[in-house]
């Protein structure tokens, strides 16, 4: 692999990058040059004149059949269906969520949100908040819990849903639709996620990151992955 070298001009370019590299962060992060933001044609990045990366997120998730969520440094990234089971095994440390909670490694608030999401998935963020009683005058901590569940790879985003005008045209910002890897990726995930020791999975992901970012120091890659 020749490193993280590409330019996103079209939706196809972004799909190809996910499938080729396996890990594609959306925004700038602690590793210079390792993001879509730094490899995108300006016309495809928040352009009012035409659709771009922001509108392509949902179609790319569906076309690549990949995982998407805030997996690294609390920032969004695409991870291929081939590599995501390794990332999830490492981040979950071999635990399914019930076992994590039983061992005192997860809070009651995270458990309640995870169970609500799991029984409703796929579910829009607004619907999930309403069902869980989150809001200005209700429960607090939704963002912290949902971000933590993504970092631990128990939850991902499987699409973005847009409101439509009376002519059926989408408008506004896409609303995140949450699911679990088990439901979104199916057997491609469930048959592979716990097949190795978590430490082995960590090294597999680190090896991929090192190939993509050959100039980055190992400690920087480990910090990015932790």
N, C-alpha and C positions, 0 to 999 in steps of 0.2 A: 504494500500500500504506500503510495507516494506522498502521503500527508493530506492535510485538510486544504485542498486547493480546488476551488470551483467558483463559478459565478452564477447567481440566481437571477435569471431574467424572466423565466416562465414557471408555471406550476410544475411542468415536467422536470425542469431542472431541480426543483426542490425534492420531488419524489425520487429522482435518481440519486441525489445526495444522501437521503435517508437510507436507501437500499445499499449504496456503495460504502458509506462510512460507518453506519450503525449507530452513531451518536452524533446528533446535530443540534447543538444549543441554538435557541432563537436569538437571544440577546448577548451583548458583550458581557464578559465575565472575567474571572481572575486569570485566565489563560489568553494572552493576546492572540488575536486572529482566529479564535475558535468559536465562531458564531455566524449565523446567517446574516446578522446585522452588518458584519464586516465583509461580507462576500455577496452583497446584493446590488443589483442595478438600482440607482436611486428612484427610478420610475416605478419600481416594484415594491417600494418601501414607504408606506403611508402616503401614497399619491392620490390626490383627489380626482385625477383625470382618468384613472383606470384601476381595475382590480389589481391587488398585489398580494404580498405574503400574508397580510392580516386576513384577507378573504380566502386565501388558499389553505389555511390551517386545517379546516374540517375535511375538504376534499383530499388533502395529502394524507391525513390520518387514515381515511377510508381506502384510498388507492394503494398506499403502501402497507396497509394492515398493521400499522405500527402502534407503539405506545407513545402518548404525549402527556406531559404534565410537568409540574415543578419538581424535577428530579435532582437538579444540581444547583447548589447555592441559592435555593428558593427561587430559581428562575426556570422558565419553561424550556423544554428540549424534546425533540423527537428521538426515540430509540427504536431500532428495528425489532421486529418480532423474533429475529434470530438471537439478538444480544440481550433483550430485556429479561428473559428468565434468569440469566446470570446476574444481572444487576439486582433483580428482585430477591434472589436467593441470598446475595450478600447483604442487602439492606435489611431484609427480614431476619437475617441471622438464623435461617432455617425454621422460623416460627410461622405457623398460621396465626391469624389475629387472636383467636380465642386463647391459644396457648400463650401468646405474648401477654395478654391481659391476666391470665391465671398466674403467671410467674411475676406479676407486679411490674411489668415493663411498659404498660400502657395505662392511661388514665381512664376513669369511668366515662368522662366526657367524650374521649376519642372512641371508646367502645360503642357508646350509644349512637354516635354519628355514623360510625362504620356499619353497624347493624341496620340502621335506617336506610343508608345508601344501598347496602347489599340487597335488602329485600325489595327495593324500589328500582334498582338499576335496569336500564339506563334512565337517569333522572336529571332534569335541568336544575341548575343551582338554585334558582328562585323557588322551585317546587320543593326542593330538599330543605331549604331554610324554613319555608312555611310549615312543612310537616313536622319539622323538629322544634318549632316554636322559637326560631332565632329571629332577631330583629331589634329595632330601637327600644321597644318596651318589653322584649322577651329575653330569651337566653343569649348569652354572649359567648364569644370564643369560636365562632364558626370558622373564620379565616385561619386562625392558628391551628385548629384541628384538621381542617381539610388540607392545609399545606403539609402538616406533619404526616398525614396518611399518604400523601403523594410521595414525599421524601422517602418513606419507608416502603413504597411500592405496593401498597395495598389498594390504592385508588389511582385512577388515571382519567383523562378526558378523552372520550371517544368521538366527540363531534362538537361543532358550534352551530347553534340554531338561531336563525335570524327572523325577526318580525317581518311581515310582508304588508305592502300597501294594498289598496283596493284593486290594483292591477296584477297582484301576485308577485310584485318585485320586492326582493329583500332590501332592508334598509337598517341603519343603525349598527350597533356593535353586536357581534354574535354572542349568544349566551352559552356558557360552557355546559355540556352534558356529561355528567360523571358516570363512571362505571367501575367495575373491578377488572383486573387483568384476567381473572378466571372466566368472567362472562364475555369480555370483549375479544380476547385472543383464543379462548377455548383450549382445545387439546394441545395446540402449539405451545401453550404456556403451562398448563397443569401437568403435562407429562414430562416436563423438563425442569421445572423450577427448583425442586428439592433433590435433584439427582446427584449433586456434588456436595462436598463440604463448603460452607460459605466462604472460607478462605480461598479455596480453589476458584470459585466464581469471581472473587475480588481480583485475583491475579489475571484472569481472562479479560476482565474489563480494563484493568490497568494496562495490559499488553496492547489492547486496541487503542486506548488513549495515547500511549507512547508512540504508536505507529502514526496516529493522526497528528500529533504535536511533538515532532522529534526534537524541537528546540527547548521544550519545557523540561524543567528539572523534575526528577522523580517525586520529590517532596511536594512540589506544586500539583502534580497529577494526583497524588494521594490525598492532598487537602481538597482538591476539587471533587474527588470521588466520595469522601467520607460522609 
